[in-house]
Every structure is written in C-alpha cells, then in structure tokens.
Amino acid sequence: MSKQNIETSGFTLAKGTQLKGDDFFEVKVMENITVAVVCDGVGSASQGAEAAKRTSNFLVHSLKNRPKSWSMEKSIKHFIENINRILYLESMEDYEREELVTTLTIVVIEGDRLYGANVGDSRIYLARNGQFAQLSDDHAMDEEGMENVLTAAMGLEESVAPYYFENNLQAGDKILLCSDGLYNELTQNELADGLKIGASFLVKKASKFHNDNLPDDTTAVVIEIKELDLRLKLKQSDLIIQEKYKVDEVIDGYRLIKPLIQNNRTWLCENKGVKYVIKFALAEAKDDEAMLDIFVKEVWMAKRLKAGFFPKAVVPKKRTHRYYIMSFITGDSLKEFTVKKPLSVDMGIELATFLLNMSQFLTKLDLVHGDIKPENIIITKRKEKLVFKMVDFGSITEAYSDVTRAGTPSYLAPERFTQAPITEQTEVYAIGVTLYEALTKKFPFGEIEPFQNPSFDKNPKHPTKYNAKIPDWLESIILRAVETDTNKRYHNYSEMLYEMNNPVKVKPYFDKNLSFIQRNEMMVYKVGFILIFVLNLLQFLI
C-alpha cells in the first residue's frame, strides 16, 4: 500500500506526570507493505519499556526484509516467536525472572489484505461503513476484578501463541491499534467517532477525563485506507506473457510494426490508423515474481503520471496480454540529437528547466525518476517549437527507497556507489551530468561502465573548455550540480531552478584545488594592467 493510498497517525502519552511511559508504537509505510505496531510494556516488569521498543523495532525491520517465499502468516508468526524467545532468554540470563515483558498488537497491510496478530490485551479495531469491531482477542483473565491480569505477553514464557487473523480491506476502512490505557477510558462509540479525527484526538480525549493526569500510559495508532492499491489488481490479472512477438502480429487490435528496443518488448504499433508504443512485460516475468512486480510497478507509475512531461499512457481494460500503451512521440532522443553537435545554450537552459520542473512534479508524489539521462529524453516538435518529453517509466520509484545501483552508472551521484538512496540531491547530480553531456558531448568524470567502481578524486573540466558558448553563470550551475561534495551540491530542485531563472544571482563556482590566481584570473589581469599602466606613467613623468 503506497503512501498515496494510505494515511496514518500515532500518538502516546505517559501516565500521571511522568515524562516517558512504557508504551511504544511504530508505523512504517513501505513500497509494498505497511506495518504498524503498538506495544505496552508491562508496568510490573522493570524492563517493560525496553521490551516494547525492541519488539516493535524487531518486527518492523524483519517484515521489511522477510523472505519473499514466505507467506505473510508464516512471517508474522515466525518473527513474533523469535523476538519473544529473545526477550525471555535475556530476562532469564540477566535477571533470573521475566523482566523484558510487553503486550503486542501488529497489523500488516499488503494490497487489499489486512493481516494482524496480538499477544496480551492491547487491541486492534476495524471501522467500516458505520460498523466498529474488535479484530484482536484479549489475553486476559475473564473473572470479574481480574480483567487486567494477563494470560499471555511477549517475554513471559519461552514460547508464545499469538492470536492471528486476516481480513479483506475496502476503500474508506479505518484501523485502530491501541493500548488498554485508551479503551479503558473511552467507550466503543467514542473510539469509533474519534477515529475520524485521528490518534492524537483519541489519546488527548482520554487524558481530559483525568485532567491530563492519566492513570495509565495511553497509545493510539490510526490507519485510513483512502483507496486500494491498484498495483495488486494489475498484478492479479490473468494475462499472457508471450516469449516472443513478431512483426504484423495483432494483439488486442494493435498491429506490431517494429521493435523499438533490442529486447523486443517495446514496439511501435498501430490501431485504426493511429500509431502507439506498446510495452510488454519481459518474458522472465512469467515465472519470476520479482520481475513481474517490477513491471506492474512500471505500469502503475505510467498510469498515474498524467502530466505534460510524459507521454500519455493507458492500460486497456480488455487486454489479454500483459502490456500497456503509450502515445507515440515522433522525434529523436537527446542522445541522438546531439551526435553531430552539442545542444545550443538556449535549448540547454530549456532542458534544465524541463528536468527540474518534471522532478518537482514527481516530488509532490514522493517520487524520483531514478534514471535521468539523454537516452530517456525525446526532443519533439509542438507548434513548430522543439520541446522535451521524458519517455521512461520503468525507473520511477519512491524517494529514499532504492539503495542499489539502479540507474545508469555515468549519471549516478558518487554516493550512490556506496549504497546511498535516491534523493533530490542525487537526481540533481543526474540532471547536472545530462546538461554537461548535452552541451559538451563529454561526461564530467568520464563514461562509467556497469559494475565499475569509479574514482571522483579529480575535479571535472569546466564545460567552457569544450564549449566556449556556455555563459559563466550556466557553467557555475552545472559544476555545482555535479559537485561530489554533497555539502556544496544543490540540496533540492527549487534551489537549482531559482538560479536557472535568475542568472545574475548565480555565485561563481571555483574548483577547490585551484590557486588564488586561477580562481581570480580576470581580477589579476585587471590589477596587473593597472600596475603596469601606473609604472609607465611614473617613468614618463620622471
């Protein structure tokens, strides 16, 4: 469930006048799953708060990196059993009694499916269409007056049997995870009504009943499903993935004309006299779930990115094969366009503005392109004017999510080679390299081959050494964009875009290894000329 389809809130207050309580919660919205955990450290145990925090952190981290072959049920139960055993054995070794003890509630959302489990008396509720129901099961005594006595908790025994459940999700569903400090103070109707506002409202409402002097630590996490994840529907479709496609083959009314890429998965096609581009899933996606996930993500990105920076993309409702359709854009790639001569300065400025505006658009969706380079940029005509289009959807991903070398090596920021994630700043670097290459036909640090570990010790040559037409202000922007020192590189798109739009405010860029004379060459010439002139004048007067 992506960040665009889900909204979360979490809040906790310690009891009485304490600054910190024994409750702990964590919510993590990841690319394919969302994990939420609430733990209530058992107050009678001296290490309850530590147990709560460790249990939450362990489960979120483990589920993020779970084996793909495991079912969600197996993953949740296995990881709960693991951290329970760790807590219990550490308690026995360090304290000779159960001290690392906590309750647990956990939910995992994947696509349109809700998975949950609990140990102890913290709870999970689901609100849907006016109904409000408890999904968890309290592990507590049934006898009157003994309701707060737990029959199970994390770290209480060496083995644990969590209560586990699954449920389908619908758009508009709201999920509440909370400690007993909340539901002991609010009725079910009050909990259901408070869900509409959020976790902070619920906890503060409970606190007001006691004049902000709560008798117990109180925590709430609220998850709202704004819409179901389209990627799951796209993935579950029963579609053909064909080994090979051939010229003149007709797929759902689209006649294949010629392949556009060597792997024969992207074709020029026509339907009712109109040309389109059709992109098929790789043949390996038929048996490789990871490859299928990558293509489904690409289709999902293409479908939702409706902006002039990209070609229009559609997913036909009655398709029989796994593909999507893009509008066909006539023109050359930026790489092809600059084979004979570099891009003009005016077009270079337009290119930079286009890439920065496109990147800012993606940022509003918490996305980054991930593979900005001349091959992915088409130069086409619109009303007799040359304009740019970004044609690759396959690399677009959530910001900060990718810590691999995904992308094209020559355009990767130096920190990407040491497992740094894709960020605005690494994208700024790719934009800088693209500008440098388009205007000079050279790479600032030379062309980098796949799997090469490049060196960025030497400073790049100034672009004006290859293209004297580049103005000083634009050269300064390019060099700052490809700066290897992240403290000196632009930190965000808006900073670079502001200077592109305000050339007179661009500060000159100097190589850190240049001498004073090299950095102030014109000033040295002017001072030298004045001194020579004065000396000659003095000689003449004498």
C-alpha positions in Angstrom: 0.0 0.0 0.0 1.7 3.2 -1.1 1.9 6.5 0.7 -0.6 7.9 -1.7 -3.2 5.3 -0.8 -2.9 5.4 3.0 -2.9 7.9 5.8 -1.5 7.2 9.3 -1.3 8.9 12.7 0.1 7.9 16.0 0.2 9.4 19.5 1.2 8.4 23.0 1.0 9.9 26.5 2.7 8.7 29.7 0.6 8.3 32.8 0.4 10.9 35.5 3.3 13.4 35.5 5.8 11.0 34.0 7.9 12.3 31.1 8.1 8.9 29.4 5.9 5.8 29.6 6.2 2.1 28.9 4.2 2.2 25.6 5.9 2.2 22.2 4.5 2.4 18.7 5.9 2.4 15.2 4.2 2.8 11.8 6.2 2.2 8.6 4.6 2.7 5.1 6.9 0.9 2.7 6.8 0.3 -1.1 4.7 -2.9 -1.0 3.5 -3.2 2.6 2.5 -1.1 5.6 3.4 -2.3 9.1 2.0 -0.8 12.4 2.9 -2.0 15.9 1.7 -1.0 19.3 3.4 -2.4 22.4 2.5 -1.8 26.0 5.5 -2.6 28.3 4.2 -4.4 31.3 4.5 -2.0 34.3 5.2 -4.7 36.9 8.4 -5.6 34.9 11.3 -3.2 35.3 12.3 -3.5 31.6 8.8 -3.3 30.1 9.6 -0.1 28.1 12.7 -1.7 26.7 10.8 -4.8 25.7 8.1 -2.7 24.0 10.7 -0.7 21.9 12.7 -3.8 21.0 9.7 -5.8 19.9 8.4 -3.0 17.7 11.7 -2.3 16.0 12.5 -6.0 15.5 9.1 -6.8 13.9 9.1 -3.8 11.5 12.7 -4.5 10.4 12.1 -8.2 10.0 8.9 -7.8 7.9 10.6 -5.3 5.7 13.3 -7.8 4.9 11.2 -11.0 5.0 11.9 -13.9 2.6 9.7 -13.5 -0.5 8.9 -17.1 -0.5 7.2 -16.9 2.9 3.5 -16.3 3.3 2.6 -13.3 5.4 1.1 -15.5 8.1 4.3 -17.5 8.4 6.4 -14.3 8.5 4.3 -12.7 11.3 4.1 -15.8 13.5 7.8 -16.7 13.0 9.1 -13.2 13.8 6.8 -12.9 16.9 8.1 -16.2 18.1 11.7 -15.1 17.5 11.6 -11.8 19.4 9.5 -13.5 22.2 12.2 -16.1 22.7 15.0 -13.5 22.7 13.2 -11.4 25.4 12.5 -14.4 27.6 16.1 -15.9 27.4 17.7 -12.5 28.0 15.5 -11.9 31.0 16.4 -15.3 32.5 20.1 -14.7 31.9 20.3 -11.1 33.2 17.6 -11.0 35.9 16.7 -14.7 36.5 13.0 -13.7 36.2 10.7 -12.3 33.5 11.5 -8.6 33.2 11.5 -7.9 29.4 7.7 -8.2 29.1 5.3 -6.4 26.8 2.0 -6.7 25.1 1.9 -6.6 21.3 -0.5 -5.7 18.5 0.6 -5.7 14.9 -1.1 -5.2 11.6 0.4 -5.6 8.1 -1.3 -4.2 5.0 -0.5 -5.7 1.6 -2.6 -4.7 -1.3 -6.3 -5.2 -0.3 -5.4 -7.6 2.5 -5.1 -7.0 6.3 -3.0 -9.3 8.4 -2.9 -8.9 12.2 -1.9 -10.6 15.4 -1.8 -9.8 19.1 -0.3 -11.1 22.4 -1.8 -9.6 25.5 -4.6 -7.1 25.9 -3.6 -4.3 23.5 -6.3 -4.2 20.8 -7.0 -3.8 17.1 -10.3 -2.4 15.8 -11.7 -2.0 12.3 -14.3 0.7 11.3 -16.2 0.2 8.1 -19.5 1.6 6.8 -20.7 2.7 10.2 -19.6 -0.6 11.9 -16.9 -0.9 14.5 -15.5 -4.2 15.6 -12.6 -5.6 17.6 -10.4 -7.9 15.5 -7.9 -8.9 18.2 -8.5 -11.2 21.1 -7.6 -10.2 24.7 -5.2 -12.5 26.5 -6.6 -11.6 30.0 -8.5 -13.2 32.8 -12.3 -13.5 32.4 -13.1 -13.4 36.1 -14.6 -10.1 37.5 -12.0 -8.0 39.1 -9.2 -9.9 37.3 -9.6 -8.3 33.8 -6.2 -6.7 34.0 -4.3 -9.9 34.7 -2.6 -11.1 31.5 -2.7 -14.7 30.5 -0.1 -14.1 27.8 2.5 -11.5 26.9 5.7 -11.2 24.9 8.7 -12.4 27.0 6.5 -14.0 29.7 7.4 -17.6 28.6 9.9 -19.1 26.2 7.2 -19.9 23.6 4.2 -17.8 22.6 0.9 -18.5 20.7 -0.2 -15.1 19.2 -3.8 -14.6 18.2 -3.7 -14.3 14.4 -6.3 -13.1 11.9 -6.8 -11.9 8.3 -9.4 -9.7 6.6 -10.1 -8.1 3.3 -9.8 -4.3 3.1 -12.1 -1.7 1.4 -11.5 1.9 0.5 -12.5 4.0 3.4 -11.6 1.4 6.1 -10.1 2.8 9.3 -7.9 0.6 11.6 -7.1 1.4 15.2 -4.4 -0.1 17.3 -4.3 0.9 21.0 -3.1 0.0 24.4 -5.6 -0.7 27.3 -5.0 2.8 28.6 -7.2 4.1 25.7 -10.1 1.6 25.6 -10.4 1.5 29.4 -11.2 5.3 29.2 -13.3 5.6 26.1 -16.4 3.7 25.0 -16.6 1.9 21.7 -18.7 4.7 20.3 -16.2 7.3 21.4 -13.4 5.2 19.9 -15.3 4.9 16.6 -16.1 8.7 16.5 -12.5 9.7 17.4 -11.1 7.6 14.6 -12.4 10.2 12.1 -10.1 12.8 13.6 -7.0 10.8 14.4 -4.8 9.2 17.1 -3.8 12.5 18.8 -7.5 13.4 19.4 -8.3 10.0 20.9 -5.4 10.0 23.4 -6.0 13.6 24.4 -9.7 13.0 24.9 -8.9 10.1 27.3 -6.4 12.4 29.1 -9.0 15.2 29.6 -11.3 12.8 31.6 -8.5 12.8 34.2 -7.5 16.5 33.9 -4.4 15.5 31.9 -3.3 13.1 34.7 -3.8 9.7 33.0 -3.8 6.6 35.3 -2.0 4.5 32.6 0.2 5.0 29.6 -2.1 5.6 26.6 -1.3 5.0 22.9 -3.2 5.0 19.6 -2.3 4.4 16.0 -4.9 5.1 13.3 -4.6 3.9 9.7 -7.0 5.1 7.0 -7.3 3.3 3.7 -8.0 6.1 1.2 -8.1 3.8 -1.8 -7.0 0.2 -2.6 -3.6 -0.3 -4.2 -4.0 -0.5 -8.0 -0.8 -2.5 -8.3 -2.4 -5.5 -6.7 -5.2 -5.5 -9.2 -2.8 -5.1 -12.0 -0.7 -8.0 -10.7 -3.6 -10.4 -10.1 -4.9 -10.1 -13.7 -4.7 -13.3 -15.6 -2.7 -12.1 -18.6 -0.5 -13.7 -21.3 3.3 -13.2 -21.2 4.5 -14.3 -24.6 8.0 -15.5 -25.2 8.4 -13.6 -28.5 6.4 -11.1 -30.6 6.8 -10.7 -34.3 6.1 -8.1 -37.0 2.4 -7.8 -38.1 1.2 -9.8 -35.1 -2.1 -8.3 -33.8 -2.5 -8.1 -30.0 -6.0 -6.9 -28.9 -6.3 -4.8 -32.1 -2.8 -3.4 -32.0 -0.7 -4.4 -35.0 3.0 -4.6 -34.3 5.1 -2.6 -36.8 8.7 -2.8 -35.5 10.6 -3.2 -32.2 12.0 0.0 -30.7 14.4 -1.6 -28.2 16.8 -4.6 -28.7 14.9 -6.8 -26.2 11.9 -6.8 -28.5 9.5 -5.9 -25.6 8.8 -2.3 -26.7 7.2 -1.9 -30.1 5.8 0.7 -32.5 2.3 -0.4 -33.3 -0.9 1.0 -34.9 -4.6 0.7 -34.1 -7.2 2.1 -36.5 -4.6 4.1 -38.3 -3.1 5.7 -35.2 0.4 4.9 -34.1 1.2 4.0 -30.5 4.0 2.5 -28.4 3.2 -0.9 -26.8 5.4 -2.2 -24.0 5.2 -5.8 -23.0 6.4 -7.4 -19.7 9.7 -9.3 -20.0 9.4 -13.0 -20.8 11.1 -13.7 -17.4 8.2 -12.1 -15.6 6.1 -15.2 -16.4 8.0 -17.3 -13.8 9.8 -14.7 -11.7 7.5 -12.8 -9.3 10.1 -10.1 -8.6 10.3 -9.3 -12.4 6.5 -9.3 -12.5 6.4 -6.8 -9.6 8.9 -4.5 -11.4 6.7 -4.4 -14.5 3.5 -4.0 -12.5 5.1 -1.0 -10.7 6.1 0.5 -14.1 2.5 0.1 -15.4 1.1 1.7 -12.2 3.5 4.6 -12.5 2.8 5.2 -16.2 -1.0 5.1 -15.5 -0.9 7.7 -12.7 1.6 10.2 -14.0 -0.7 12.4 -16.0 1.4 15.4 -16.8 2.8 17.1 -20.0 6.3 15.9 -19.1 5.5 12.3 -20.0 3.7 10.6 -22.9 0.1 9.6 -22.2 -0.2 6.1 -21.0 -3.3 3.8 -20.8 -3.9 0.2 -19.7 -6.7 -1.2 -22.0 -9.5 -2.8 -19.9 -9.9 -5.8 -22.2 -6.3 -6.6 -22.8 -5.3 -10.3 -23.0 -1.5 -9.8 -22.8 0.5 -8.1 -20.1 1.4 -4.7 -21.6 0.5 -1.0 -21.5 0.1 1.6 -24.3 1.8 4.9 -24.7 1.2 7.7 -27.2 3.9 7.6 -29.9 6.1 10.7 -29.9 7.9 11.5 -33.1 11.4 12.8 -32.7 14.9 11.9 -31.6 16.3 11.1 -28.2 18.6 13.8 -26.8 21.5 11.4 -27.2 20.7 11.1 -31.0 20.0 14.8 -31.3 23.5 15.7 -30.0 25.5 13.1 -32.0 26.8 15.7 -34.5 26.9 18.8 -32.4 26.1 19.8 -28.8 22.8 21.3 -27.7 22.6 25.1 -28.1 22.8 27.2 -24.9 19.2 28.3 -25.2 18.0 24.7 -25.5 20.3 23.7 -22.7 18.6 26.2 -20.4 15.2 24.9 -21.6 16.4 21.3 -20.9 17.4 22.1 -17.4 14.2 23.9 -16.7 12.2 20.9 -18.1 14.1 18.4 -16.0 13.8 20.4 -12.8 10.1 21.1 -13.2 9.5 17.4 -14.0 11.4 16.3 -11.0 9.5 18.8 -8.8 6.2 17.3 -10.1 7.4 13.8 -9.1 8.4 15.1 -5.7 4.8 16.1 -4.9 4.0 12.3 -5.3 7.0 11.4 -3.1 8.7 10.0 -6.3 12.0 10.3 -8.1 12.8 9.4 -11.7 15.9 7.3 -10.9 17.4 7.2 -14.5 17.6 10.7 -15.9 19.8 10.6 -19.0 19.8 11.8 -22.7 18.5 8.4 -23.9 15.3 8.8 -21.9 14.6 12.3 -23.2 12.8 12.8 -26.6 13.1 16.0 -28.5 9.9 16.6 -30.5 8.0 19.4 -32.1 4.9 21.2 -30.7 3.6 24.1 -32.7 6.9 24.3 -34.6 8.8 24.6 -31.4 11.2 21.9 -30.1 10.2 20.6 -26.7 11.3 17.7 -24.4 9.5 14.6 -23.2 10.6 12.0 -20.7 9.7 8.6 -22.0 10.9 6.0 -19.5 8.6 5.0 -16.6 10.5 1.9 -15.6 12.9 3.5 -13.2 10.5 5.9 -11.3 10.3 4.9 -7.7 9.6 6.3 -4.2 12.2 8.7 -2.9 14.7 7.2 -0.5 13.5 3.7 -1.3 16.2 2.4 -3.6 19.7 1.8 -2.2 21.0 -0.2 -5.1 22.9 1.0 -8.2 19.7 1.1 -10.2 20.1 3.6 -13.0 22.9 4.3 -15.5 26.4 4.4 -13.9 27.6 7.6 -15.7 24.7 9.5 -14.2 24.8 8.1 -10.7 25.9 10.5 -7.9 29.1 9.3 -6.2 27.2 8.5 -3.0 25.0 6.1 -5.0 28.1 3.8 -5.4 28.2 3.4 -1.7 24.6 2.3 -1.3 23.0 5.8 -0.7 19.3 6.0 -1.6 17.9 8.0 -4.5 17.1 11.6 -3.3 16.5 15.0 -4.7 20.3 15.6 -4.4 21.2 12.5 -6.3 18.7 13.5 -9.0 20.2 17.0 -9.2 23.5 15.3 -9.9 22.0 13.3 -12.8 20.4 16.5 -14.2 23.9 18.1 -14.0 25.6 15.3 -15.8 22.9 15.3 -18.5 23.3 19.1 -19.0 27.1 18.8 -19.1 26.9 16.0 -21.7 24.3 17.7 -23.8 26.3 20.9 -24.0 29.8 19.4 -24.4 29.3 15.8 -25.6 31.5 14.8 -22.7 31.0 13.3 -19.2 32.3 15.3 -16.2 34.0 12.3 -14.8 34.3 10.2 -18.0 32.0 7.4 -19.0 31.4 4.8 -16.3 30.9 1.2 -17.1 28.5 -1.1 -15.3 30.0 -2.7 -12.1 32.9 -0.2 -12.3 33.9 1.5 -9.0 34.8 4.9 -10.3 37.1 7.5 -8.7 35.8 11.0 -8.2 39.1 12.4 -6.9 39.8 14.8 -9.8 37.5 17.8 -10.5 35.7 17.8 -13.8 37.0 20.1 -16.5 34.9 23.3 -16.9 32.3 22.9 -19.6 33.6 26.0 -21.3 36.8 24.2 -22.2 34.7 22.1 -24.6 32.1 24.7 -25.5 33.1 28.4 -25.2 29.5 29.5 -25.9 28.4 28.4 -22.4 28.0 31.5 -20.2 29.8 31.7 -16.9 26.6 31.6 -14.8 25.4 28.4 -16.5 28.8 26.8 -16.1 28.7 27.6 -12.4 25.2 25.9 -12.1 26.4 22.8 -14.0 29.5 22.4 -11.9 27.6 22.9 -8.6 25.1 20.3 -9.7 27.8 17.7 -10.4 29.8 18.6 -7.2 31.0 15.4 -5.5 30.8 17.1 -2.1 27.1 16.9 -1.1 27.6 20.0 1.2 28.4 22.1 -1.9 25.9 20.5 -4.4 22.4 21.8 -4.7 20.3 20.2 -2.0 17.0 20.4 -3.8 15.5 21.2 -7.2 14.0 24.5 -6.2 17.4 25.9 -5.3 18.9 25.0 -8.7 15.7 26.1 -10.6 15.9 29.5 -8.8 19.4 30.1 -10.1 18.4 28.9 -13.6 15.7 31.6 -13.6 17.9 34.3 -12.0 21.3 34.2 -13.8 22.5 37.5 -12.3 22.2 36.0 -8.8 24.4 32.9 -9.6 27.5 32.9 -7.5 30.7 31.9 -9.4 31.8 28.3 -8.9 35.5 27.6 -8.3 37.4 24.3 -8.1 38.6 23.8 -4.6 42.1 22.9 -5.8 42.6 26.0 -7.9 45.1 28.6 -6.8 44.0 32.2 -6.0 45.3 33.4 -9.3 43.4 30.7 -11.2 40.2 31.5 -9.3 40.5 35.2 -9.8 42.1 35.3 -13.3 40.3 38.3 -14.6 40.9 40.3 -11.4 44.6 39.5 -11.6 44.8 40.6 -15.2 43.0 43.9 -14.4 45.2 44.7 -11.3 48.3 43.8 -13.3 47.3 46.0 -16.2 46.6 49.0 -13.8 50.0 48.5 -12.1 51.9 48.4 -15.4 50.0 51.5 -16.5 50.9 53.4 -13.3 54.6 52.4 -13.5 54.8 53.5 -17.1 53.1 56.8 -16.2 55.6 57.4 -13.4 58.5 56.7 -15.7 57.2 59.1 -18.2 56.7 61.9 -15.5 60.2 61.3 -14.1 
